[in-house]
Each structure stands twice: as C-alpha cells, then as structure tokens.
C-alpha cells in the first residue's frame, strides 16, 4: 500500500484569474469629484479583456436608487457643438444610452446611470443608503429574475421544518457538493430579522405564520463552512445570468464573485460557477440576498464626501419613504432603521426553555462532526443561538463595513 499524493492546491487546479477590472457607475447630476455611485468588478467573459454582465450592472443601479427596472439606463457622456456665438462654438453635454451588447457584457470602465424622462445633468435622483432603507419590490422582480425557474421541493417528512428541513433537502454544500463541515446559511441574514418582518418577507416562507419565519427552509441553504464565510462576507452571491453559449438563451443560476479582494482563487473557483441543484428556496429571498450584498462601502462609495445628497430614507413610524437632503458625513448615522437583532432578542421569540447542550453548537447544528440532532426543535434553537452569536463576529451590516480594498 502506498500513500496517496497530496491534494492539488486550488491555485494549481484552477489557474489564478487575472485581476478583474473595476467598472464605475456615476451619478450624472453631481460634480466630477463626487465618489462613484456604484463600483463593480468585471470578471465575466473568461478572457483578459473581461467584462461585466449588463443585466447585473443595470439591476444593481436600479436597486440602490429605487428606480423601476424599465426606467433606468446606462449611458456614456459625450460633448457636441450646440451653436456658434460671439464666444465661439458652445458645446453641450449629451448622455448616449448604452444598449445591451450582443454578448451581454460591458467592456468599458466608466458609465453613468440615468433615469428615463429626466434631464441627467440636473436631476439629482435620490439614492438608498442601506438595505434597511430599501423596500422589497413585491410582485415586481427584474425581468432576469422573474424568468428564472427554480425547482420546488416536497419534504418527505412534512413535520420536519426550518433548519432540519433545509439539511434534509440539501444534504451537501450547494456549491461544492461536500458533505463534511457544512452549515446552514440564511439567504436574508438572521441579523436582518426586523427588516425581514417589516417588508413582509414571511409571505415567501413555507410556514409564513411561524414566529421566526426567517429560519424557514425557504430562506436557507447548506454551504460548506468556508464558503458560508465568503457568502456572509459578501464576497459572492447567487444570481441568474444569460450565457450566449446556451443555444436556447435560457437563464442559469450561477455564483457571482462581487469582491475578489486580491484572492488568486476566488474568481477561478467560484465565478460563474453553476451550483449544485438548488430547490425549495424562495426566489424572492435570493433576490433580497443580492440586494443585501450590494449595500457596502466597497460597492457604494457615493456618500464619501461632504457634499449634500438627495437620500431616500424609510420611516418605520410613518410607514413611508422620505426624500431628504443630507451631507455625506451625516448619512452614516442614518443608515440604521431597525435595532440589530441580538442574542437576547432571539431568545425571547419563544417562551420555551430547555437545557442547552453541553457540547459546542457546531456538532449539533452545523455538521462539524457529521452529527445532526434528531430533536428538530432543539437543533433549531441551537442554530438560532449560533447564528446570532456569529453575527457579532461577521463584518458589520450596512455601510459601516470595514473597507477591504480591491487589491
């Protein structure tokens, strides 16, 4: 008997991808010195001149500005002669609409996001400063999302619910297919429970009347522990894309790397990677996850100056959105609408009190040792406790995330 050779390192098994280019989207009504409205990485295309998926870019801009999907468009700035006067030729700025390229990829590096029916250079359309001020568009997902078909799943044991149901449904990591060291990942993060409730997201749950519907199996998938960490660090998300290599042009759900952060492996391993079979989850919760992943300083540096900005803020008391004008340095204190979900809050949801396991929660709820509790309620409570504890160790939500840089 001879020993097996060492496993090939990921960087050898998957050649490191070139450093993706940065694609910047600007607000046309603000000075040139204003920080970018949105910044995304161009890792699509699979070549040294990679591009950015057009639909991803346009949808992202519409999300952070609360613009109807059909009203927003991307544009390039151009100048043209207007008239000849005493001072010579006067020039005017024009914004030329960018249509969807034949391969669906943006190859440029600088674009403007404009809104139909408004003068780009003067209309200071408001921008949403954080997920907590963003309202979910019920019944109105973007076209690329409404066209995506996800498989349903009927549980073999209807009495099993929540975390245990998600584990029984998925079994293995939905990205890597690994069975060991897997965890349950939320689509809408557990820390955003109050946003979840305020937006009525429980309507997309299998059991919408549960007191803690955010732990419903429709909002959960199984991921390997390291991939779960990347998922919760907003390094990648899952989105539908249309690939020109597909003869029927159907949409496919793939992982999309948002923040490579200098990793030589992340893009090669996971970008545009088809997941394992995804079934029994809410498409709406998955879309909310995509939106949640965008609201960071890395992607939305727009408010990083002392200028006055038009900001769209949600008032929970009035149950309506308000447009306010605030200076950039004042916006950071207004990003929070709901109190962060804490461990004490999670424990107060249910009046049941049972002794906690003496061993770590990982072996009970997260498969660290390959053991899963037969007592589903006990496992669910343990997983809730771990999620809320883990939330304290994860990057802060909203716009307070520490900058990790692009390189």
FITORVO-124656 format. One record per atom (N, C-alpha, C): x, y, z. Coordinates in steps of 0.02 Angstrom, whole numbers, plus 50000, padded with zeros to 5 digits. Layout:
<nodes>
XYZ ...
</nodes>
This chain:
<nodes>
500424994050000 500005000050000 500445006250000 500295011049959 500685017149953 500245023149971 500545028349998 500145034250015 499895037749952 499325040849959 499055044749903 499445051349896 499485054049836 499835060449828 499445065949862 499785071349880 499425076949911 498905079949863 498395082749892 497885086049851 498185092049814 497955093049754 498195098849716 497925105249746 498345110149758 498095116549784 497595119649735 497105123049760 496615126149715 496935130749663 497465134349683 497785138949636 498135135349580 498285128849591 498585124849538 498045121349497 497535118949532 496995115649497 496575120449455 496545126649478 496175131849442 496655137749434 496895138749374 497385144149364 497115150749389 497515154449427 497295160949452 497055165549396 496475168349406 496195172849356 496545179549357 496575183049300 496855189849301 496455194249349 496785199249375 496445203849421 495885207349384 495265206549407 494695209549371 494745217149370 494485219949315 494465227249310 493885229949352 493955236249369 493435239749406 492985243449355 492345242749362 491865246449321 491495251249366 491505257649348 491225262949390 490595265749358 490095266849400 489465269849378 489365276249417 489235281649381 489215288249411 488515291349408 488395295849455 487765299649455 487885305849412 487505306749357 487655312149310 487515319149335 487145319949390 486955326649413 487425329449466 487935325649484 488405327949535 489075329649504 489485333749537 490145335649509 490585329649495 491065330649450 491525325149433 491925322649492 492025326849542 492415324949601 492025320549650 491375319749638 490955315649682 491145308349676 491195304649732 491335297549728 490825293849684 491035288149659 490605284349614 489955282249648 489435281949608 488785279449633 488835272049650 489155268249606 489205261049614 489855258649583 490165253749614 490775250749588 490695243149587 490805240149530 490765232849523 491385230349487 491515223849494 492105220849463 491905217349398 492335217949348 492195214949282 492575208349277 492265202949298 492585196449297 492245191649249 491765194149209 491425189849161 491805189549095 491645184749055 491945184248989 492495179148983 492835177649038 493345172449038 493955174048996 494125180448986 494725182148949 495055188048983 495635190148956 496005195648987 495645202248980 495165202548934 494775208648925 494065207448951 494035204649010 493385202749039 492915208549045 492285207049045 491775212149051 491345211049112 490815214949117 490335214449171 489645213149141 489295208449168 488635206749144 488185212949145 487895214549087 487495220549079 486895220549126 486545214949131 485955214549172 486115215349246 486675212449267 486895213149337 487025220549353 487365223949307 487535230949318 486905235349322 486455234449274 485865238749271 485405237349331 485315231049348 484895229249405 485185232049470 485845231749477 486165234349537 486055241849544 486125245449489 486005252749491 485275254249510 484815250349483 484105251549499 483955250049572 484285245049600 484165243349670 484375249049716 484975251549708 485235256549756 484925263449745 484555264349690 484215270749679 483455270149681 483215264049693 482495262749695 482155265049630 482475263449575 482215265349509 481845259449478 481245260449450 480905255049415 481355251849362 481315245349355 481775241649312 481775244149240 481195246249215 481145248549145 481345255849136 481435259449190 481585266649185 482325268249186 482725264149217 483435265549221 483815263449159 484335267149142 484755265249086 485465267649098 485935264249065 486635266149068 486805270549009 487275275149020 487445279948968 488185281748970 488425284248914 489095287048908 489025294548897 489495298248922 489465305548913 489845307448850 489555311948813 489875314548752 489715321948746 490145325648714 490025332848703 489925334048629 489495338648613 489345340148543 489245347648536 489425350448478 489315357648468 488575359248466 488385364648501 487675366648503 487545372448456 487955377648461 487845383548419 488485387548417 488515392248371 489095396648365 488885403548386 489205406148439 489045412748464 489645417248462 489595422948497 490145427748498 490765424748530 490655420348577 491225417248612 491495411148575 491215409748517 491435403848480 490925398248485 491155392248473 490715386448473 490545384448545 489915384448561 489695382148626 489545374648622 489765371148672 489675363948672 489205361848729 488825356748716 488365354148766 488535346848780 488365344648840 488495337748860 487885333448843 488015327948812 487485323248796 487635316548829 487105313048847 487185306448876 486885301348827 487325297248799 487125292548748 486965285748781 486365283448770 486135277248801 486565271348777 486735266948822 487105260848806 486615255048803 486545252148744 486105246448737 486465240048759 486075234948772 486365228548793 486795225748737 487445224448749 487875221748696 487645214748675 487865212648616 487635206248590 487855200448634 488435201248667 488665195948712 488465197248785 488095202648796 487845204148863 488355206848911 488945208948886 489485211148930 489675218448918 489745222148972 490005228948968 490765228548968 491085231548918 491815231248912 492155237648935 491775242948945 492065249348966 492195249449041 492445255149063 492615255949134 492215261349169 491895265849131 491535271449161 490865272449126 490335272549165 489655273449139 489275278249186 488725280749160 488265284749201 487605281049206 487295281549264 486625278649272 486115284249269 485655283749221 485155288949210 484455286049215 483965290449221 483265288449228 482865291449171 482465287349138 482055289649082 481605295449103 481535300249056 481085305849068 481365311349111 481995310849130 482295315849173 482945318349141 483095324649152 483705327549125 484295325049166 484745321049137 485275317949176 485715322849214 485895328349182 486385332849212 486095337049269 485435337149277 485145341349329 484705337549379 484515331449362 484065327649406 484455323849459 484435326149520 484775322749575 484305317549605 484205312149566 483775306849592 484075304149657 483645302349705 483895300249771 484205293249769 484645292049817 484995285649823 484835282649891 484745276149893 484595272549955 485245271149992 485315273050056 485965272450089 486115265650120 485615261350129 485745254850159 485165250150145 485265243750157 484725238950146 484125240650189 484235243150250 483675244250295 483215249850270 483445254050225 483025259150195 482735256850128 482925250950106 482685248250042 482065244050054 481565245050013 480945241350019 480905236049965 480705230049985 480695224549937 480145225549885 480295224549821 479805225649768 479345219549757 478865218649801 478415212949797 478055212749729 478075206949698 477735206049634 478055209749576 478665212049585 478985216149533 479745214949533 479945208749524 480655207249519 480905209149449 481555210249441 481835211849374 481695206149325 481665207649260 481505202549210 481945196449213 482595197349224 483035191549227 482885187049286 482595189849338 482425185849396 481745182449389 481255185949361 480595182849353 480615177049303 481095177349256 481145171949206 481515165849233 481835166449290 482215160849318 481735155849350 481825149549333 481405144249360 481805140149411 481575140149473 481875135949525 481415130049540 481715124349552 481325118349566 481005118649635 480405116049639 480075115449704 480345109249739 480185108849803 480385102949841 479845101249891 479635094949890 479145092549938 479505088149988 479485090250051 479835086550103 479525079650112 479965074650122 479715067850135 479385067350203 479615071550250 479315071750317 479015078650327 478375079550314 478075086250319 478135089450388 478225085350440 478275088150507 478965091150521 479455089550480 480125092450488 480125099350457 480395104150492 480355110950467 481005114750479 481045120650449 481605125150463 482275122250447 482735122750495 483425120750485 483495113350469 483115109050504 483145101950491 482885100350421 482365103850400 482095102750333 482585104750279 482935110350289 483445112550241 484015107550237 484215104950294 484765099950295 484555093550259 483935091350272 483695085250239 483615086250164 483425092250144 483325093750073 483985094150035 484475097750062 485095099050025 485625093650037 485695091250097 486175086050118 486895088550113 487105090850054 487795093050044 487815100450028 488415103250029 488525110250011 488265111449940 487865116649932 487565118049867 488045121149817 488645122549838 489155125049791 489665119449776 489945116449828 490505111749820 490295104549818 489685102949841 489435096049849 489775092249905 490185095649946 490495092350004 489955090950056 490055085550094 489585083650146 489835085550215 490495085450224 490785086850289 490845094450301 490845096350364 490955103350386 490475108150351 489845106050346 489345110450315 488945114050368 488645119650348 488245123750392 487605125850356 487135128250395 486535131150366 486645138550357 486545141050296 486635148150281 485945151250267 485845157250294 485235161050279 485325164950214 484805165550175 484815169950117 484725177150141 484155178850170 484105185150207 484425183850275 484965187150292 485335185550354 484895186050416 485045181750465 484665181750527 484695188450562 485255192050554 485325198650586 484845203850556 484555202350498 484075206950467 483355204850479 483235201550536 482575198950551 482045204350552 482205210150580 481705215550585 481555218550516 482065218950473 481935221050404 481495215950369 481635209650380 481255204050352 480515204650370 480385205950434 479695206550457 479365212850430 479715218550432 479445224850409 479245224550335 479625220750296 479485220250225 479015214450207 478755211050258 478285205650244 478575199850206 479215198350218 479545192950181 479305186050201 478945185650257 478695179050278 478195176150228 477915180350184 477445177750134 477785172950086 478445173050082 478805168550038 479065162350074 478865161450136 479085155750176 478595149950169 478855144050181 478435138050179 477915138250235 478135140950292 477695141650350 477685149050371 477295153050338 477315160350349 477065162550418 476725158150454 476445160150519 476915158550577 477495155550562 477975154150615 478225160550647 478355160350712 478585166350748 479265168650722 479685164050700 480345165850674 480395163350602 479995166450558 479955164150489 480615164950452 481065169150477 481705170050442 482115163650444 481945158950490 482275152450493 481895147150454 481445149250411 481075144650368 481545141650316 481405135350296 481845131950248 481875135550181 481365139450163 481385143250100 481905148650101 482155150450160 482665155650167 483345152650186 483425146150176 484035142750200 484325138350145 484995137950143 485335133050102 485935130350142 486175124650121 486755121550154 487385123550116 487885126050153 488525127850124 489095125150167 489645123550136 490245121650174 490475127650214 490785126450271 490925131850318 491325137550287 491845136150249 492245141550221 491855145450168 491435141850130 491025145150079 490485149350112 490215146850167 489735150750206 490045157350230 490665156950252 491015163050274 491065168050216 491265165750157 491315170150099 490635173050080 490125168950086 489435171050070 489215176650117 489345175750182 489145180750231 489605186850232 490195186250202 490645191950195 490505195750131 489975193850095 489755197050033 490285196549978 490695191349981 491195190449929 490875187649865 490335183849872 489985181349813 489245180649830 488845180049779 488135178949787 487895174349732 487265172849729 486965168549678 486465172749638 486545172849572 486115176949529 485985173349463 485445175149428 485335172349361 485715176249308 485975172549259 486315175749203 486125172049139 486175175849083 486045172949018 486705172248981 486875166248959 487515165048927 487405163848852 487825167148812 487745166548739 487925159648714 488295155748754 488465148948734 487875144248740 487355146448775 486745142348782 486325143248719 486215137948680 485855138748616 485155141348624 484825140048681 484145142548690 484125149048728 484705151248752 484735157648786 484375157748852 484305151948884 483945151748947 484375154549003 484045156749056 484395159449113 484655153749157 485235154849184 485535149849228 485735153149293 485615149749348 485835152249413 486565150449423 486975155549437 487695154449447 487925158649506 488505156849532 488815161049584 489185166749550 489145172649580 489455178649552 489895181749605 490555182049591 491025184849639 490965192449636 490835195449693 490755202649697 491395206149719 491745203149767 492345206349795 492915201249795 493345201049743 493905196349744 494415197849799 494515204249815 494975206349869 495665203249862 495925202849802 496605200549792 496685193049795 496145189249805 496205181949808 496355179149740 496885174949734 497035171949669 496575166149652 496145164049699 495745158049689 494995159549680 494765164949708 494045165949714 493695166049646 493945169949599 493625170449534 493675163749497 494275160749496 494355154549460 493935148849488 493855148749553 493475143349584 492715144449580 492495150549590 491785151449602 491415156049554 491765160249516 491395164949475 491065161449416 490425162949406 490005159849354 489985152249360 490065149849420 490045142649434 489315140549445 489105135449409 488425132749420 488415129249488 487915130549528 487875127149593 487615120049585 487625116349640 487265110049642 486515111749636 486115106649630 485395107749622 485125112149677 484835117849657 484525122449705 483765121549699 483455119449752 482735118349750 482435119949818 481805121649816 481445122849878 481625129149914 481925134049880 482075140449912 481655145949880 481605151449913 481225157149887 481645161349840 481395162249780 481735166649732 481775173749759 481255175749795 481225182549822 481755183449877 481845178349919 482365178849970 483055178949939 483135175249884 483785175349849 483915182249819 483405185449792 483495192149765 483655197149821 483315196449877 483475200749934 484195199849956 484445193649952 485145192449968 485615196249921 485455196349857 485845200049809 485855207449827 485275210249843 485245217249862 485655218549925 485585214249974 485975214950037 486725215050023 486945211149975 487655210749959 487925217149928 487495221249900 487715227349866 487825233249913 487455233349968 487475239250011 488085239250057 488665240550028 489295240950065 489675247050039 490155249350079 490585254850057 491005252949996 491175246549990 491565244449932 491175245649867 490535244049868 490125244749808 489805251549801 489635254749856 489285261249854 489685266349893 490225269049862 490625274149896 490335281149890 489745281649862 489445287949840 489435293349894 489275291349956 489185296350009 489835298250045 490395296650015 491035297850048 491315304750038 490905309750033 491145316650028 490685321050072 490865327350077 490465331950118 489915335450079 489785333350018 489265336349977 488575334950007 488085338749983 487395337350001 487105332349951 486765327349977 486495321949935 485745321449944 485405319549891 484705317649896 484685310249916 484375308849973 484385302150002 483675299750012 483565293449995 482905290350006 482935286550071 482545288750121 482545285750187 481855282750202 481855277050236 481235273950256 481055275950327 480445278050337 480195279750404 479735274250427 479955270450476 479535264950501 478925267750538 479005273450571 478435276450606 477885278650558 478085281850503 477605284350454 477415279050403 477805273650401 477695268250352 477725270950281 478215275150268 478305277850202 479025280050192 479225280750129 479895283150112 479885290750108 480435293750128 480505301050126 481145302750088 481125308150051 481725310650017 481995316450058 482605315850081 482925321050120 483585323050088 483805329050103 484455331450081 484925331550141 485455327650138 485925327050193 486635327450167 487075329950209 487785329850192 488055322750201 488565321150161 488835314450162 489045312050231 489365316550271 489605314350336 489045313350386 488425315350370 487865314350414 487465308050397 487585305350339 487175299750316 487345293250354 487975292450373 488165286250408 487765284950471 487565290150505 487185289250567 486445287950554 486245288150490 485535287150474 485405280550437 485925276450430 485835270350390 485425265050427 485415265350493 485065260350533 484345262350545 483875258050525 483165259150539 482935254750596 483175248550595 482975243550644 483555242050691 483395240750753 483915238550800 484195231950776 484855231050785 485165224750767 484865219150808 484735213550775 484465207750810 484995204850855 484855204550918 485335202150967 485155195250992 485625192351028 485505185651055 484915185751103 484865190951145 484315191251193 483645191751157 483635195451100 483005195951063 482815189251033 483315185651008 483155179250977 482895174351029 483155174651089 482935170051141 482235171751167 482005177951155 481355179951181 480795178451133 480955175951073 480435174451024 479975168951049 480265163851078 479875158151101 479915157551176 479355155951210 479365155251283 479665148651305 479805144051260 480065137551280 480765138351310 480895134851364 481545134951395 481765127651405 482305125851373 482565119151380 483305119451394 483575114551428 484305114551441 484685114551375 485225118451373 485635118751314 486135112951314 486335110551255 486825105151253 487475107451284 487825102751314 488455104551347 489015105151297 488955101951238 489475102451188 489345108451144 489835110151101 489775115951057 489195115151008 488935120650987 488375120550941 488555117750873 489185118250853 489375116050786 489205108750774 489365104450823 489235097350813 488495095850812 488105100050845 487385098950848 487035101550786 487185107750767 486795110950715 487145111750649 487805111350648 488165113050587 488585107450558 488495101450583 488815095750550 489555095450556 489855098850606 490575098750612 490845091750622 490465087550658 490675080650669 490235075750632 489835078250586 489405073850548 488785071650586 488635074550644 488065072550684 487525077850682 486905075550671 486335080150670 485825077750720 485565082250762 485095080450815 484445077750785 484175072550818 483515070150799 482965074650827 483125078550877 482645083150906 482665089650866 482215090450818 482255096050772 482185102750808 481735103050857 481635109350892 482265111350930 482595106450962 483205108050998 483745110450950 483795107150892 484295109150844 484145116150818 483515117650807 483335124250780 483515129750830 483375128650894 483555133650944 484305134550948 484675128950944 485395129450948 485675133250888 485375132050829 485615135450770 485445142850773 484855144650800 484685151650808 485205155150852 485375151850908 485845154850954 486515155750921 486735150750882 487385151350850 487375156850797 486825157250757 486795162450706 486855169350736 486505170550791 486515177250820 487195178650853 487515173450879 488185174450906 488685175750849 488615171850795 489075172650738 489005179550708 488395182350710 488285188950680 488725194250712 488915193150776 489335198050809 490055197850782 490245192150753 490925191250728 490985192850654 490415193550620 490425194850549 490515202250536 490705204050474 490765211150457 490115214750473 490135220750500 489525224450516 489085225250455 488425225250467 487945225950412 487915233150388 487655233950327 487545240750302 488185244050280 488215250650287 488755254450259 489345255250307 489325251950364 489865252650411 490395247150403 490305242950352 490795237750342 491495240650331 491985237650364 492675239850356 492895238650284 493215243550255 493455242850187 494005237550183 493925233150134 494435227950125 494875229550065 494675234550025 495085236349967 494965231649909 495235233449853 495155229449792 495755225149778 496315226649810 496915222949793 497165218749849 
</nodes>
